[in-house]
């Protein structure tokens, strides 16, 4: 399994957002997802499709759970 830290800051933010969602801390999750979205254009690495999917999935999950 690949460690998130080695892939870049966006993946690390997504991992933190996942942990916040699991802890039902939706305010923090929403902030982390916004940070990840803001970091995407300046990221020197290409954003992997799975990370784009995770971002969308987590954003939808937060909206569904928290409204």
Secondary structure by P-SEA (a helix, b strand, c coil): ccccccccaaaaaaaaaaaaaaacaaaaaaaaaaaaaaacccccccccaaaaaaaaaaaaaaaaacc
